[in-house]
Amino acid sequence: GKKYSVQRGMLFDYVSCPHYLLEICIYISFFVLLMLTEFCASFKFSLKLSTVVRSAPLALLVWVVVNLSVNARQTHIWYRQNFQHYPQDRKALVPFLW
């Protein structure tokens, strides 16, 4: 069978799923850059994007955050159930909070 171990070091000392946290940060960065680009372009070119086009990046961001949050929570629960000495102060996704 497979042998699992508790990861340690860097962000793994604080959260169970640091890769999910960093992926969410990447999508937030993309969203902010896209909104800044649209904001600047709207002044220069009088760009008027439809509501659907403007809301798609937000919908994608919400989907990613919700999906990865649910998965992080389930992973965190699994770790706690399967490792007797799992760090009690380690959070699921957001260091020191959740």
Residue frames as qw, qx, qy, qz and C-alpha x, y, z in Angstrom:
[[0.000, 0.884, 0.468, 0.000, 0.00, 0.00, 0.00],
 [0.271, 0.740, -0.049, 0.614, 0.86, 3.65, -0.14],
 [0.548, -0.407, -0.411, 0.604, 2.78, 5.25, 2.70],
 [0.025, 0.871, 0.193, 0.451, 1.71, 8.77, 3.59],
 [0.545, -0.224, -0.370, 0.718, 3.61, 11.20, 5.76],
 [0.092, -0.926, -0.288, 0.224, 3.02, 14.60, 7.30],
 [0.540, 0.584, 0.033, 0.605, 4.73, 17.30, 5.28],
 [0.468, -0.754, -0.156, 0.434, 6.90, 19.78, 7.16],
 [0.460, -0.171, 0.240, 0.838, 8.75, 22.96, 6.33],
 [0.014, 0.132, 0.313, 0.940, 7.94, 26.35, 4.88],
 [0.488, -0.186, -0.071, -0.850, 4.17, 26.91, 4.57],
 [0.690, -0.172, -0.687, -0.149, 3.46, 23.29, 5.53],
 [0.302, -0.066, -0.671, 0.674, 4.31, 24.33, 9.10],
 [0.212, 0.122, 0.259, -0.934, 1.24, 26.60, 9.05],
 [0.702, 0.250, 0.047, -0.665, -1.34, 25.03, 6.74],
 [0.742, 0.020, 0.670, -0.004, -2.26, 21.59, 5.45],
 [0.643, 0.530, 0.482, 0.272, -2.61, 22.73, 1.83],
 [0.192, -0.665, 0.129, 0.710, -0.14, 25.52, 1.03],
 [0.235, 0.041, 0.697, 0.676, -0.29, 24.65, -2.67],
 [0.030, 0.710, 0.681, 0.175, -4.02, 25.50, -2.64],
 [0.219, -0.830, -0.191, 0.475, -3.30, 28.77, -0.81],
 [0.260, -0.436, 0.414, 0.756, -0.70, 29.77, -3.39],
 [0.185, 0.337, 0.764, 0.518, -2.99, 28.82, -6.28],
 [0.053, -0.846, -0.522, 0.089, -5.68, 31.08, -4.81],
 [0.264, -0.724, 0.089, 0.631, -3.08, 33.87, -4.55],
 [0.286, -0.062, 0.637, 0.713, -2.22, 33.37, -8.23],
 [0.075, 0.599, 0.721, 0.340, -5.88, 33.68, -9.26],
 [0.176, -0.870, -0.303, 0.347, -6.33, 36.77, -7.07],
 [0.312, -0.500, 0.330, 0.737, -3.26, 38.29, -8.76],
 [0.211, 0.229, 0.725, 0.614, -4.65, 37.50, -12.23],
 [0.033, -0.777, -0.627, -0.048, -7.99, 39.02, -11.25],
 [0.241, -0.812, -0.085, 0.524, -6.40, 42.21, -9.89],
 [0.297, -0.293, 0.504, 0.756, -4.16, 42.59, -12.95],
 [0.150, 0.433, 0.760, 0.461, -7.09, 42.06, -15.29],
 [0.100, -0.862, -0.482, 0.123, -9.21, 44.61, -13.44],
 [0.285, -0.694, 0.128, 0.649, -6.35, 47.15, -13.45],
 [0.282, -0.025, 0.655, 0.701, -5.78, 46.56, -17.16],
 [0.059, 0.647, 0.706, 0.284, -9.48, 47.03, -17.89],
 [0.208, -0.854, -0.295, 0.374, -9.58, 50.14, -15.68],
 [0.281, -0.532, 0.320, 0.732, -6.59, 51.74, -17.44],
 [0.223, 0.160, 0.740, 0.614, -7.79, 50.73, -20.91],
 [0.056, 0.751, 0.658, -0.002, -11.21, 52.21, -20.28],
 [0.117, -0.835, -0.045, 0.535, -9.65, 55.66, -19.93],
 [0.230, -0.417, 0.563, 0.676, -7.39, 55.37, -22.93],
 [0.017, -0.050, -0.808, -0.587, -9.74, 53.71, -25.42],
 [0.553, -0.020, 0.132, -0.822, -13.18, 54.34, -23.91],
 [0.314, 0.050, -0.937, -0.145, -13.47, 50.56, -23.69],
 [0.636, -0.155, 0.259, -0.711, -16.90, 49.35, -22.66],
 [0.192, 0.103, -0.974, -0.068, -16.94, 45.65, -21.89],
 [0.632, -0.366, -0.439, -0.523, -20.19, 43.84, -21.40],
 [0.595, -0.538, 0.375, -0.465, -21.28, 42.83, -17.91],
 [0.999, -0.001, 0.020, -0.050, -20.84, 39.16, -18.84],
 [0.700, 0.483, -0.304, 0.429, -17.24, 39.70, -19.92],
 [0.041, -0.649, 0.430, -0.626, -16.48, 41.71, -16.78],
 [0.731, -0.417, 0.301, -0.448, -18.12, 39.20, -14.45],
 [0.933, 0.193, -0.304, -0.005, -16.43, 36.09, -15.90],
 [0.441, 0.429, -0.603, 0.508, -13.09, 36.66, -14.13],
 [0.380, -0.386, 0.469, -0.698, -14.90, 37.22, -10.83],
 [0.922, -0.056, -0.005, -0.384, -16.94, 34.05, -11.32],
 [0.799, 0.315, -0.468, 0.209, -13.74, 32.12, -12.03],
 [0.119, 0.463, -0.592, 0.649, -12.06, 33.54, -8.92],
 [0.647, -0.287, 0.315, -0.632, -15.06, 32.66, -6.73],
 [0.956, 0.094, -0.209, -0.185, -15.14, 29.12, -8.17],
 [0.619, 0.387, -0.562, 0.388, -11.43, 28.58, -7.50],
 [0.127, -0.430, 0.551, -0.704, -11.62, 29.93, -3.94],
 [0.788, -0.180, 0.199, -0.553, -14.70, 27.88, -3.04],
 [0.928, 0.204, -0.304, -0.071, -13.46, 24.70, -4.71],
 [0.535, 0.384, -0.588, 0.469, -9.98, 24.81, -3.17],
 [0.312, -0.429, 0.465, -0.709, -11.35, 25.82, 0.24],
 [0.902, -0.119, 0.053, -0.413, -13.66, 22.80, 0.32],
 [0.881, 0.260, -0.367, 0.147, -10.86, 20.50, -0.78],
 [0.224, 0.507, -0.571, 0.606, -8.43, 22.00, 1.74],
 [0.581, -0.375, 0.356, -0.629, -10.92, 21.43, 4.54],
 [0.975, 0.012, -0.062, -0.214, -11.47, 17.80, 3.54],
 [0.696, 0.414, -0.469, 0.352, -7.72, 17.22, 3.24],
 [0.086, -0.526, 0.519, -0.668, -7.15, 18.79, 6.65],
 [0.801, -0.255, 0.227, -0.491, -9.80, 16.52, 8.20],
 [0.947, 0.199, -0.253, 0.008, -8.23, 13.48, 6.54],
 [0.419, 0.507, -0.554, 0.511, -4.78, 14.37, 7.89],
 [0.359, -0.450, 0.479, -0.662, -6.15, 14.78, 11.42],
 [0.912, -0.100, 0.104, -0.384, -7.99, 11.45, 11.24],
 [0.944, 0.256, -0.185, 0.098, -5.05, 9.50, 9.85],
 [0.522, 0.402, -0.451, 0.603, -2.07, 10.96, 11.72],
 [0.600, -0.609, -0.478, 0.202, -2.09, 10.68, 15.48],
 [0.479, -0.511, -0.090, 0.708, 0.58, 13.36, 15.94],
 [0.321, 0.632, 0.371, 0.600, -0.69, 15.83, 13.37],
 [0.227, 0.022, -0.264, 0.937, 0.18, 19.41, 14.47],
 [0.039, -0.663, -0.712, 0.227, -2.86, 20.77, 16.33],
 [0.026, -0.714, -0.096, 0.693, -2.07, 24.41, 15.54],
 [0.160, -0.077, 0.661, 0.729, -1.83, 23.82, 11.78],
 [0.486, 0.455, 0.259, -0.700, -4.77, 25.32, 9.86],
 [0.732, 0.390, 0.556, 0.051, -6.43, 24.01, 6.70],
 [0.559, 0.630, 0.324, 0.431, -5.74, 26.86, 4.27],
 [0.088, 0.862, -0.055, 0.497, -5.11, 30.30, 5.79],
 [0.536, 0.098, -0.585, 0.601, -2.25, 30.55, 8.30],
 [0.079, -0.035, -0.557, 0.826, -3.38, 31.35, 11.86],
 [0.451, 0.060, 0.060, -0.889, -7.05, 31.69, 10.80],
 [0.843, 0.157, 0.212, -0.468, -8.62, 28.70, 9.05]]
